[in-house]
Structure formats: C-alpha cells, structure tokens
Amino acid sequence: MSFDPHSPTEPIPVVTVAIRRPNPPIAALLGLGLLASAGAWLMAAPFVLGDHGPGGDQRRGAAWTDATRVDVSLGAAVLAISVAALLGYLAAAITWLARYRQAE
Amino acid sequence: MTEIAYQEHRQRARIQYCADCPAVVIAEPVPVLGPFIGLVGAVLCSLVGALLLLAPFAFDYRQGARTMPRSSIVDLATGGGVLLIGLLTTLLFGGSLRRRLRATIPAAAAPEPLPEAASEPASVPEQSQPQPEPQPQPVASVASSAVGDPGGALRDLLTPLVAALAADLRARDDSGVESEGRQS
C-alpha cells in the first residue's frame, strides 16, 4: 500500500455556528426613505410651484427651462439611487436569511 | 442569540452530521452587504445634494433678474436637505457596518472570571494555620483550557486538524515501512 496524497479522502463535516443576528439600521433606512421622498418632490416641484415669479421659473405649457431640467434630472437620480439602495438592502437581508436561517 | 441557544444549535448541528466524529466549526458570515449598499447609496445622494446646491449659481437661474426665482430657492432648500439627510444616513449606515464588522461569535466573548479568583481574598487569613500541600490535579490542564475557551470552539476547530495530521503521519509511516520491506 503506497501513500497517495491526491487520493480522495472522506470529507470532514463542516458545522456552521450561528451568530447573533444584527439589528437592522432602522434610522438609516428611514433616511433612505426620506431621500426618496425628496427626490420625488424635486421632480414635481417645477410643475407644482412653477407658475409664479420672474426669471427661470417654469411656465405652464412652455418649454422646459434649465432649472426644470436640472430639477427633474437630479430628482430622478436621487429617487432612483435611494430606491435602488432600499431594494438592495432588502435583497441582501432576504438572501442572508434564506441562506442561514432556514431552520428558524 | 444567547449562549444557551448557541450551544443548542451547535449540538443539534453536530448530531445532524455525525454523532462522534470531529467537525470543522466555522462561524456564519456577518451580513455586511446590505449596509454597504445603503452606504454607497447615501454617499451618492449626498453628492447629488451638493450638486443641487451649486446648480442655481452654475446655471445662472436668475438671468439678470433682481430677485431670486423660486426655482433657485427650491433647489437650495431641497439640495441642503438632501445633503444633510444623505450625510446623516451615511453616518448611520457606516456605524451599522462598523458594528457588524466588529461583531464576534458568542464563543469568542470574554471569559467569565474564575470563582477561585473571587474567593481568594477571603482565604488569605486562613493561611496562618498549617495546611497540607495540595496534590496536583490531573484535570488541571483541561480546566485551564476551558477557561480560555468556554464554548469549546477552539477545541472543536483544532481537533479535526490534529486528527487529519495524525492520519497523514500514520499513512506516511505505513508507506515508509512497506517500501523498506520491499527494498530488503
């Protein structure tokens, strides 16, 4: 009998030790929700408040001003980023729970 | 999860795999992906808020008018709010991420103080009387190892490694003996 270091051996069982599940950052998630609300407000603001005042305010039925373009684009960016972050956090949490907390 | 629940889970998992064979015990990974995603999102929102603060001046919303248009006021107010909330959210997600990265399994927690150490000052006055020298205890090494590793996680981790090493050495010895027998 010769020793073969590459011969298949019986696998050693691996036991996963459960850790204490960390508390979710509720305040931070609320902050993301507030950011999403601010983004939605920023998209709607030129059309809600736009019929007043001089200068770059948006007139009803007129072409979009520079301020309106900036507000709508940046509001959409804030809304998309915050909603994507919320969904990403949710997906990561669900994935971790499905992977390690099936017995509970 | 409390210490008792941790012990029960470990015992249940060991029985499920193998009742008496050693097992490699590893800790579950800490969920850090969610706070990391939130942290990145909050930082990006903060940058957008800073851009909103700059936009009325960069794009010249006033266009020579005497008063500031309402769109500039809306941009400045909303940009300041987004920047403030974004920075606060960044700090909160960063704190959560830091706490999770520093978290350890319950078995690695600080060991409990020895009951002998707690009763040591009370036994000092009794030393005036002659007492027989205590006999060495054969289980002293086991007790001292249990003090530093109350959950037995280190022992569970090292046992299969030592067993594998012993099996490896034994197999090498057997192969060496056989080859010597063939040569002779």
Interface residues (C-beta under 8 A of the other chain):
Chain A: M1 S2 F3 I12 P13 V14 V15 T16 V17 A18 I19 R20 R21 P22 P25 A27 A28 L29 G31 L32 L34 L35 A38 G39 W41 L42 A45 P46 L49 G50 H52 G53 P54 G55 G56 D57 Q58 T65 D66 A67 T68 V70 D71 L74 A77 V78 I81 S82 A84 A85 L86 G88 Y89 L90 A92 A93 T95 W96 Y100
Chain B: M1 A5 Y6 H9 R10 A13 R14 Y17 C18 C21 P22 A23 V24 V25 I26 A27 E28 V30 P31 L33 G34 P35 I37 G38 V40 G41 A42 L44 C45 V48 G49 L51 L52 A55 P56 F59 Y61 R62 Q63 A65 T67 M68 P69 R70 S71 S72 V74 D75 T78 G81 V82 I85 G86 L88 T89 L92 F93 G95 S96 R99 R100 A103 I105 P106 A107 A153 D156 P160 A164 A171 R172 D174 S175 E178 S179
